[in-house]
Amino acid sequence: MKLLKTIITVASVVTITGCASGLNSIQEREYSAFERDGVLVEEKNPSTGVVLGLLPGGGSFYAREPGLGVVNLLLWPLSILWDPISGSDGSKSINYDLTKYQLKKDKTKEMSDLDDKLSLKEIGQEQYIMKKKKINEKYDY
């Protein structure tokens, strides 16, 4: 009986707190824009995370959440209720972070190249300002 209470308590805590932190509403909109614009870096497939979540702890392990994976492994088959969502949410979080990193890196490179052109006097101040504005708009998500 004590074991059952412990399992129910742990399952409740995991369910309430969520297994892998998902994206907030603003990040979800950005993620959709990344997909729409074809710039999403997809290291982890959210659908694969869902399928692996049906296995004991698989979704959490796939989403690089080994601690939660162990908990979900121990709570299997009950963890089937939340681990597929954790696998999907975790995959999206990984992809989101990688995409943000890549976009920042790309923007920094383009801005550096533009600064070099200005310092070498290959472009004038007006061209610099216009090109800088276009770069900022390109990476504005």
Z-matrix of the N, CA and C atoms (Angstrom, degrees):
N
C 1 1.450
C 2 1.531 1 110.82
N 3 1.343 2 115.22 1 -40.68
C 4 1.461 3 119.38 2 179.38
C 5 1.533 4 110.56 3 -65.09
N 6 1.324 5 117.17 4 -38.09
C 7 1.455 6 121.69 5 177.85
C 8 1.522 7 110.58 6 -62.86
N 9 1.329 8 116.24 7 -42.28
C 10 1.465 9 120.26 8 179.23
C 11 1.527 10 110.78 9 -63.03
N 12 1.330 11 118.08 10 -41.59
C 13 1.465 12 121.66 11 177.91
C 14 1.526 13 110.84 12 -63.26
N 15 1.319 14 116.32 13 -40.53
C 16 1.463 15 120.65 14 178.66
C 17 1.519 16 110.67 15 -63.82
N 18 1.323 17 117.19 16 -43.90
C 19 1.464 18 121.41 17 179.57
C 20 1.522 19 110.24 18 -63.61
N 21 1.307 20 117.26 19 -43.96
C 22 1.463 21 121.06 20 179.57
C 23 1.527 22 110.70 21 -64.12
N 24 1.324 23 117.27 22 -40.59
C 25 1.464 24 121.12 23 178.62
C 26 1.524 25 111.27 24 -63.96
N 27 1.325 26 116.43 25 -47.65
C 28 1.461 27 120.66 26 179.46
C 29 1.530 28 110.02 27 -63.12
N 30 1.315 29 117.35 28 -43.55
C 31 1.467 30 121.17 29 179.44
C 32 1.522 31 110.68 30 -62.15
N 33 1.322 32 117.06 31 -39.86
C 34 1.462 33 120.70 32 178.82
C 35 1.522 34 111.23 33 -64.64
N 36 1.326 35 116.50 34 -44.60
C 37 1.464 36 120.56 35 179.74
C 38 1.522 37 110.12 36 -62.59
N 39 1.324 38 117.44 37 -45.53
C 40 1.463 39 121.27 38 -179.56
C 41 1.519 40 110.34 39 -63.38
N 42 1.322 41 117.20 40 -42.24
C 43 1.455 42 121.04 41 -179.36
C 44 1.520 43 111.39 42 -65.92
N 45 1.313 44 117.05 43 -43.38
C 46 1.458 45 121.20 44 -177.56
C 47 1.526 46 111.27 45 -69.31
N 48 1.329 47 117.01 46 -43.83
C 49 1.456 48 119.97 47 -176.46
C 50 1.512 49 112.81 48 -82.00
N 51 1.307 50 117.23 49 -17.89
C 52 1.466 51 120.17 50 -176.65
C 53 1.504 52 109.76 51 84.43
N 54 1.302 53 115.84 52 148.92
C 55 1.457 54 119.36 53 -175.68
C 56 1.518 55 111.38 54 -85.40
N 57 1.270 56 116.69 55 -57.67
C 58 1.466 57 120.38 56 176.36
C 59 1.519 58 106.07 57 -116.44
N 60 1.309 59 114.84 58 134.04
C 61 1.458 60 117.04 59 -176.64
C 62 1.524 61 109.82 60 -66.13
N 63 1.306 62 115.14 61 126.31
C 64 1.456 63 120.50 62 178.88
C 65 1.512 64 110.53 63 -87.14
N 66 1.298 65 115.73 64 -175.63
C 67 1.452 66 121.62 65 179.29
C 68 1.526 67 109.53 66 -84.53
N 69 1.326 68 116.42 67 147.26
C 70 1.462 69 119.09 68 174.31
C 71 1.525 70 108.49 69 -79.06
N 72 1.320 71 117.41 70 177.15
C 73 1.469 72 120.44 71 -173.87
C 74 1.530 73 112.99 72 -63.22
N 75 1.315 74 117.47 73 -36.32
C 76 1.467 75 120.16 74 178.04
C 77 1.522 76 110.34 75 -67.52
N 78 1.323 77 115.65 76 -43.69
C 79 1.460 78 119.91 77 178.34
C 80 1.522 79 111.42 78 -64.49
N 81 1.331 80 117.40 79 -36.36
C 82 1.468 81 120.84 80 177.13
C 83 1.529 82 110.65 81 -60.91
N 84 1.338 83 116.41 82 -42.10
C 85 1.471 84 120.00 83 178.09
C 86 1.525 85 110.83 84 -65.24
N 87 1.331 86 116.41 85 -41.58
C 88 1.465 87 119.45 86 177.10
C 89 1.531 88 110.58 87 -63.02
N 90 1.324 89 116.48 88 -42.13
C 91 1.467 90 121.60 89 179.86
C 92 1.531 91 109.82 90 -59.71
N 93 1.313 92 116.02 91 -44.08
C 94 1.471 93 120.11 92 177.58
C 95 1.524 94 111.21 93 -62.77
N 96 1.340 95 116.81 94 -39.57
C 97 1.462 96 120.54 95 177.98
C 98 1.530 97 110.91 96 -66.33
N 99 1.323 98 116.98 97 -38.17
C 100 1.468 99 120.50 98 176.65
C 101 1.527 100 110.14 99 -60.66
N 102 1.331 101 115.89 100 -44.31
C 103 1.473 102 120.07 101 178.58
C 104 1.529 103 110.58 102 -63.49
N 105 1.320 104 115.38 103 -47.33
C 106 1.463 105 120.73 104 -178.06
C 107 1.525 106 111.69 105 -59.72
N 108 1.331 107 116.28 106 -41.28
C 109 1.458 108 121.08 107 -176.74
C 110 1.528 109 113.36 108 -86.21
N 111 1.316 110 116.77 109 -2.20
C 112 1.460 111 120.61 110 177.15
C 113 1.520 112 114.75 111 72.57
N 114 1.338 113 117.83 112 26.09
C 115 1.460 114 120.68 113 -179.87
C 116 1.527 115 112.73 114 -109.96
N 117 1.322 116 117.46 115 0.24
C 118 1.462 117 121.12 116 -177.91
C 119 1.523 118 110.22 117 -64.21
N 120 1.330 119 116.19 118 127.60
C 121 1.456 120 122.15 119 173.06
C 122 1.525 121 105.66 120 -90.71
N 123 1.329 122 116.57 121 112.24
C 124 1.468 123 120.03 122 -175.72
C 125 1.523 124 110.13 123 -109.02
N 126 1.322 125 114.35 124 94.74
C 127 1.457 126 120.35 125 175.15
C 128 1.527 127 110.44 126 -84.36
N 129 1.317 128 115.66 127 -36.95
C 130 1.464 129 121.91 128 -179.48
C 131 1.521 130 108.89 129 -118.72
N 132 1.303 131 116.25 130 133.96
C 133 1.457 132 121.54 131 179.11
C 134 1.523 133 109.06 132 -89.97
N 135 1.346 134 118.01 133 119.04
C 136 1.468 135 120.29 134 -179.88
C 137 1.536 136 113.40 135 -57.11
N 138 1.330 137 117.60 136 -34.68
C 139 1.473 138 120.27 137 178.59
C 140 1.523 139 111.21 138 -65.88
N 141 1.312 140 116.42 139 -37.98
C 142 1.467 141 120.26 140 176.08
C 143 1.517 142 109.92 141 -64.08
N 144 1.339 143 116.73 142 -39.45
C 145 1.460 144 121.18 143 176.91
C 146 1.519 145 111.95 144 -59.74
N 147 1.342 146 117.14 145 -38.39
C 148 1.466 147 121.51 146 178.17
C 149 1.528 148 109.97 147 -65.24
N 150 1.324 149 116.13 148 -48.59
C 151 1.468 150 120.23 149 -177.89
C 152 1.527 151 110.69 150 -63.09
N 153 1.326 152 116.86 151 -44.67
C 154 1.464 153 119.85 152 179.89
C 155 1.525 154 111.92 153 -67.09
N 156 1.340 155 116.45 154 -24.40
C 157 1.464 156 120.25 155 177.50
C 158 1.513 157 113.22 156 -66.04
N 159 1.316 158 117.75 157 -14.77
C 160 1.466 159 120.99 158 176.38
C 161 1.524 160 111.39 159 -77.83
N 162 1.321 161 116.27 160 -19.21
C 163 1.463 162 121.18 161 176.29
C 164 1.522 163 108.74 162 -86.69
N 165 1.309 164 118.32 163 158.01
C 166 1.466 165 120.49 164 -179.13
C 167 1.533 166 113.40 165 -58.26
N 168 1.324 167 117.19 166 103.33
C 169 1.461 168 123.38 167 178.09
C 170 1.513 169 114.62 168 75.98
N 171 1.315 170 117.96 169 1.41
C 172 1.464 171 121.85 170 -172.63
C 173 1.515 172 115.17 171 -59.68
N 174 1.321 173 117.67 172 -42.51
C 175 1.468 174 120.54 173 -179.28
C 176 1.518 175 112.05 174 -63.44
N 177 1.324 176 116.59 175 -42.44
C 178 1.466 177 120.73 176 -179.79
C 179 1.519 178 111.49 177 -69.63
N 180 1.326 179 116.86 178 -42.24
C 181 1.467 180 119.00 179 176.74
C 182 1.532 181 110.53 180 -61.09
N 183 1.330 182 116.91 181 -43.20
C 184 1.468 183 121.70 182 179.27
C 185 1.524 184 111.30 183 -60.43
N 186 1.327 185 116.36 184 -35.98
C 187 1.464 186 121.81 185 -178.41
C 188 1.534 187 112.09 186 -88.19
N 189 1.317 188 116.71 187 17.50
C 190 1.472 189 122.97 188 177.29
C 191 1.527 190 112.71 189 60.55
N 192 1.325 191 115.61 190 40.62
C 193 1.457 192 121.86 191 176.18
C 194 1.532 193 107.72 192 -122.33
N 195 1.364 194 117.69 193 71.24
C 196 1.465 195 119.41 194 -173.09
C 197 1.530 196 114.13 195 -64.16
N 198 1.323 197 118.23 196 -33.56
C 199 1.466 198 120.45 197 178.33
C 200 1.521 199 111.07 198 -62.19
N 201 1.324 200 115.70 199 -46.14
C 202 1.462 201 120.24 200 178.08
C 203 1.529 202 110.33 201 -69.52
N 204 1.327 203 116.16 202 -31.01
C 205 1.459 204 119.65 203 176.61
C 206 1.513 205 111.37 204 -61.54
N 207 1.318 206 117.11 205 -41.23
C 208 1.467 207 120.96 206 178.59
C 209 1.527 208 110.06 207 -65.73
N 210 1.335 209 116.37 208 -44.33
C 211 1.472 210 119.79 209 178.10
C 212 1.529 211 109.91 210 -60.29
N 213 1.328 212 116.61 211 -45.53
C 214 1.467 213 120.09 212 -179.69
C 215 1.521 214 111.72 213 -67.41
N 216 1.311 215 116.92 214 -31.55
C 217 1.458 216 121.19 215 175.05
C 218 1.524 217 109.92 216 -63.22
N 219 1.312 218 116.11 217 -44.08
C 220 1.463 219 120.84 218 -179.32
C 221 1.530 220 111.96 219 -70.61
N 222 1.317 221 116.84 220 -28.55
C 223 1.465 222 120.22 221 -177.79
C 224 1.527 223 112.94 222 -96.07
N 225 1.327 224 116.87 223 6.47
C 226 1.456 225 120.12 224 179.88
C 227 1.526 226 108.37 225 -68.53
N 228 1.306 227 122.70 226 137.41
C 229 1.448 228 130.67 227 13.67
C 230 1.532 229 114.29 228 -90.85
N 231 1.328 230 117.41 229 -2.49
C 232 1.463 231 120.18 230 -179.99
C 233 1.537 232 111.30 231 -61.24
N 234 1.327 233 116.57 232 -32.37
C 235 1.471 234 120.71 233 -177.28
C 236 1.523 235 112.84 234 -67.74
N 237 1.325 236 117.52 235 -11.06
C 238 1.468 237 120.32 236 176.06
C 239 1.531 238 110.26 237 -60.84
N 240 1.320 239 116.87 238 -22.40
C 241 1.464 240 120.83 239 -179.60
C 242 1.531 241 112.82 240 -69.19
N 243 1.339 242 118.30 241 -27.98
C 244 1.456 243 119.97 242 -176.31
C 245 1.532 244 114.76 243 -127.92
N 246 1.313 245 118.31 244 -22.10
C 247 1.462 246 118.91 245 -174.55
C 248 1.535 247 113.81 246 -66.84
N 249 1.333 248 120.75 247 -34.19
C 250 1.467 249 118.20 248 174.46
C 251 1.535 250 112.47 249 -60.05
N 252 1.318 251 116.06 250 -37.58
C 253 1.470 252 120.21 251 177.55
C 254 1.525 253 109.51 252 -67.44
N 255 1.335 254 116.54 253 -39.89
C 256 1.467 255 120.01 254 177.42
C 257 1.522 256 111.36 255 -61.57
N 258 1.320 257 115.92 256 -40.77
C 259 1.466 258 119.65 257 178.70
C 260 1.509 259 111.99 258 -62.53
N 261 1.327 260 116.17 259 -43.23
C 262 1.466 261 120.67 260 179.19
C 263 1.527 262 111.37 261 -68.56
N 264 1.334 263 116.59 262 -49.07
C 265 1.462 264 120.67 263 -179.13
C 266 1.527 265 111.76 264 -62.27
N 267 1.326 266 115.92 265 -42.40
C 268 1.463 267 120.01 266 179.07
C 269 1.517 268 111.70 267 -63.85
N 270 1.331 269 116.53 268 -40.05
C 271 1.467 270 120.71 269 178.10
C 272 1.521 271 110.85 270 -62.75
N 273 1.323 272 115.91 271 -43.93
C 274 1.466 273 119.81 272 178.87
C 275 1.530 274 111.07 273 -63.81
N 276 1.322 275 117.01 274 -39.24
C 277 1.468 276 120.32 275 178.98
C 278 1.523 277 111.19 276 -63.45
N 279 1.324 278 116.28 277 -42.52
C 280 1.470 279 120.32 278 177.99
C 281 1.524 280 109.79 279 -62.23
N 282 1.334 281 116.46 280 -48.00
C 283 1.466 282 120.88 281 179.98
C 284 1.527 283 111.49 282 -61.48
N 285 1.326 284 116.30 283 -41.50
C 286 1.466 285 121.35 284 179.76
C 287 1.532 286 110.31 285 -60.41
N 288 1.335 287 115.93 286 -49.91
C 289 1.464 288 120.22 287 -178.75
C 290 1.527 289 111.52 288 -61.61
N 291 1.330 290 117.00 289 -42.67
C 292 1.467 291 120.29 290 179.16
C 293 1.529 292 111.53 291 -65.16
N 294 1.318 293 116.16 292 -38.69
C 295 1.464 294 119.99 293 179.45
C 296 1.523 295 110.52 294 -66.40
N 297 1.332 296 116.87 295 -45.20
C 298 1.469 297 120.18 296 178.50
C 299 1.530 298 110.27 297 -59.92
N 300 1.326 299 116.78 298 -42.26
C 301 1.453 300 121.40 299 179.09
C 302 1.525 301 110.49 300 -62.03
N 303 1.333 302 117.08 301 -47.08
C 304 1.466 303 121.34 302 -178.19
C 305 1.528 304 111.46 303 -64.13
N 306 1.331 305 116.47 304 -42.21
C 307 1.461 306 119.71 305 179.09
C 308 1.525 307 111.28 306 -63.92
N 309 1.326 308 116.61 307 -40.49
C 310 1.466 309 120.47 308 178.15
C 311 1.528 310 110.19 309 -63.91
N 312 1.313 311 116.13 310 -43.00
C 313 1.469 312 121.43 311 179.01
C 314 1.531 313 110.65 312 -62.48
N 315 1.333 314 116.70 313 -45.55
C 316 1.469 315 121.09 314 179.41
C 317 1.528 316 111.68 315 -63.43
N 318 1.330 317 115.92 316 -42.66
C 319 1.465 318 119.98 317 179.95
C 320 1.526 319 110.40 318 -64.46
N 321 1.315 320 116.66 319 -43.03
C 322 1.463 321 120.79 320 179.26
C 323 1.523 322 110.77 321 -60.06
N 324 1.319 323 116.62 322 -42.15
C 325 1.471 324 120.55 323 179.05
C 326 1.529 325 111.07 324 -64.37
N 327 1.328 326 116.37 325 -47.01
C 328 1.468 327 119.21 326 179.85
C 329 1.529 328 111.65 327 -62.33
N 330 1.321 329 116.85 328 -39.90
C 331 1.468 330 120.31 329 179.49
C 332 1.527 331 110.11 330 -67.77
N 333 1.318 332 117.12 331 -38.77
C 334 1.456 333 120.94 332 178.55
C 335 1.534 334 110.69 333 -64.30
N 336 1.333 335 116.23 334 -43.61
C 337 1.465 336 120.33 335 177.17
C 338 1.530 337 110.91 336 -61.55
N 339 1.316 338 115.72 337 -41.04
C 340 1.463 339 119.97 338 179.09
C 341 1.531 340 110.94 339 -65.48
N 342 1.339 341 116.24 340 -42.31
C 343 1.464 342 120.13 341 177.52
C 344 1.533 343 110.90 342 -61.38
N 345 1.328 344 115.74 343 -39.75
C 346 1.470 345 119.68 344 178.04
C 347 1.525 346 111.10 345 -62.01
N 348 1.333 347 116.78 346 -42.10
C 349 1.461 348 120.41 347 179.33
C 350 1.525 349 111.29 348 -62.47
N 351 1.322 350 115.60 349 -38.73
C 352 1.472 351 119.22 350 178.46
C 353 1.526 352 110.43 351 -67.55
N 354 1.326 353 116.60 352 -45.67
C 355 1.468 354 119.21 353 -177.71
C 356 1.525 355 111.90 354 -66.79
N 357 1.335 356 117.38 355 -29.08
C 358 1.466 357 120.97 356 177.07
C 359 1.531 358 111.98 357 -86.41
N 360 1.325 359 114.60 358 2.31
C 361 1.466 360 122.41 359 179.96
C 362 1.527 361 112.90 360 60.24
N 363 1.352 362 115.25 361 31.44
C 364 1.464 363 120.02 362 174.89
C 365 1.522 364 111.09 363 -78.89
N 366 1.321 365 115.15 364 -22.19
C 367 1.462 366 121.37 365 176.12
C 368 1.517 367 108.23 366 -134.73
N 369 1.325 368 115.32 367 156.17
C 370 1.456 369 120.62 368 178.34
C 371 1.522 370 111.32 369 -88.65
N 372 1.317 371 115.23 370 174.67
C 373 1.466 372 122.07 371 -178.31
C 374 1.531 373 111.70 372 -60.44
N 375 1.327 374 116.72 373 -41.92
C 376 1.471 375 119.85 374 -179.04
C 377 1.525 376 111.08 375 -64.77
N 378 1.341 377 116.45 376 -44.93
C 379 1.472 378 119.70 377 177.75
C 380 1.519 379 110.38 378 -61.64
N 381 1.329 380 115.94 379 -40.78
C 382 1.461 381 121.41 380 179.54
C 383 1.527 382 110.65 381 -58.20
N 384 1.310 383 116.23 382 -48.10
C 385 1.465 384 121.12 383 -178.72
C 386 1.527 385 110.79 384 -63.02
N 387 1.328 386 117.14 385 -43.15
C 388 1.464 387 120.56 386 179.96
C 389 1.528 388 111.43 387 -65.33
N 390 1.334 389 116.67 388 -43.80
C 391 1.464 390 120.30 389 -179.34
C 392 1.533 391 111.01 390 -69.11
N 393 1.317 392 116.32 391 -36.28
C 394 1.463 393 120.59 392 177.79
C 395 1.529 394 109.94 393 -63.44
N 396 1.319 395 116.26 394 -41.14
C 397 1.465 396 121.03 395 178.71
C 398 1.534 397 110.09 396 -63.05
N 399 1.336 398 117.19 397 -42.28
C 400 1.459 399 120.57 398 178.84
C 401 1.513 400 112.22 399 -64.41
N 402 1.324 401 116.91 400 -39.16
C 403 1.464 402 120.52 401 177.83
C 404 1.529 403 109.92 402 -64.24
N 405 1.334 404 116.44 403 -44.74
C 406 1.466 405 120.02 404 179.25
C 407 1.520 406 111.26 405 -61.73
N 408 1.319 407 117.26 406 -40.74
C 409 1.471 408 120.64 407 178.01
C 410 1.526 409 111.54 408 -66.33
N 411 1.316 410 115.91 409 -38.12
C 412 1.465 411 120.97 410 -179.62
C 413 1.535 412 112.01 411 -60.85
N 414 1.324 413 115.92 412 -37.06
C 415 1.466 414 120.19 413 -176.03
C 416 1.531 415 112.83 414 -103.59
N 417 1.308 416 117.62 415 14.18
C 418 1.462 417 121.38 416 -179.67
C 419 1.527 418 110.29 417 -86.01
N 420 1.315 419 116.41 418 101.23
C 421 1.473 420 121.70 419 178.43
C 422 1.505 421 109.52 420 -119.62
